[in-house]
Structure formats: C-alpha cells, structure tokens
C-alpha cells in the first residue's frame, strides 16, 4: 500500500459547494402509481418550474422565490401532464416538492417581466440566488426533467414510454422494458508529485475554454468498464502525459448539465514531464502550496493567475491540498 495520502488532513466542510446540498427525502423505493397524484394534491405541495435549462423565479424585495403552489403553477403555465416528484422536504413538515416544465407558449411571457425571471440553473448557483440546500433540489429537478424530455421513446423497441413511480422511471407499454434516469460520472482530480526531498507540488492547467488565467484541475468523463482509479490515470495521461500511481477519492458534486456527477480525487504523480493535449489545455504547471495560497486569494475573473471559486469541487480539491500539513 502506498503511504502517499497518509498524514493528518483537516476535515473539509465543503460549504458553498454548488448543487451538493439536497435535503429532500426522495423515497423512491416506496412510490407507487398513486404517489404522483397524491403528492400533487397535498395542500403544501410546491412546484419548481423550468423552461429547458432555466428556472422560473419570482422576484421578491429581499429574495428570489422558486416555489409555487399547484394553483399558481397552473396559472403560470406549467405543463401539469409532465409533473415529476422530487421528494418531500423534512424541514417543511414533509411537504412534497415537485417540478414541471412550462408550456413553451407560456414561457416567452417571462423574458421581460417585472415580477418573474427565467435564470439558468448555472446562473442561479453562481449568483447565489437561492439557499445552498435548495440548489441541490433544483439540480435534481433540472437533470430529471431533461432526462424525461430526451427519453420519450423506448431505447429497446421505439414505442412511446410513460412516466412511472412519480418520475423515478419510465416504462415501455409495448415491450415492458423499464428505463431509469442516467447519471454520467466524471473524474476530476488534482495530481500531486512528491520529489526525492519530500517536496510536494500539484498540477493545474488553464483550459483553452477559459479566457481568464484561471488554473484548475484536470477532468474527464469515465468510460464503460473502467474503475474510478483507472479513469483518473487515463485522463491525466491523455491530457498531460503524466503517469499516476495511487488515487484517493475526496468528495463528489452533482453537475446538472445535464446529468453529471463529478468525482473529486487526489492522484499520486509518478512523473512530472508534461505533454499537453493542446486542444483542451492552453498551459499547465506544477505549483507549490505557497503559490496556490496566493492564487486562492485572488477573485475569479482576476487578470492574475487564480483558481476556481468555492462553487466548484476543483476549488475544494485545491484548497484541501494547499492547506494540508505535508508532514
Ligand atoms: Zn419498448
């Protein structure tokens, strides 16, 4: 066993990590065909409404309100035939939380509206428009509505499928296949090298899609039949040409664009020579903890080299390592 990740590390709280805090009780296991109707009729049922990737929020003097009762959801133009159940909210006396798309012909009314705004799920998160523990439910709703929207037909026989278990599944009446929502795992990892003297440095890269000098971790989709560890090793080698030994998982983050799960890891670099995939990476360097602490002080958007903000798991990987005691 490698002792590479041994040693004291502080306990991360990941406060502010986007979409990662979801307090709803999904209770998928106990749902029946009667559940949706029952939850929709609950007098404290509240609905999130979406136009594609955009959430409808009501602008209040002191906050944004993204939840509507059934009557209001109908009046605002919700497609009540496409409602799904997210779960129940234990903080609100187990009141049901549901989601529905807006009818396309009704969504246009909110483009320029005094009381309502359509905001992308990304903007809702980055602009801190909702409490952190509501953002997880919004991510869940956005991913699930997108999945229903793009899985109207059976992948096996092509027949029209229908919603089952209040939105937790789609069933095919023709061939009886059952279809469950997909989540696409993505590995995101901080490669760390320790030299012969015990000095550690980590690898950060500026992605070609970033205009700012923002330096972040490497990341990539997992492939079929691949372990988490092998995906980390493959991605770092493909993107930077670095060989990886041990891999340690830190934490995960739902990323609802449309349905990814970011799996944050540390990776032990066995080599330091860089061969960059220049379609993805503009530049990459090895950084000391001291250098990272300076970069972490700078805000996102700074003209000086900086790291991603606390909304992304990349930030927490960098912070956890930068603040760790290397002893
Ligand atoms: Zn079928």
Boltz pocket constraint, residues with backbone or C-beta under 6 A from the ligand:
constraints:
  - pocket:
      binder: B
      contacts: [[A, 154], [A, 155], [A, 156], [A, 157], [A, 158], [A, 159], [A, 172], [A, 173], [A, 174], [A, 175], [A, 176], [A, 177]]
      max_distance: 6.0
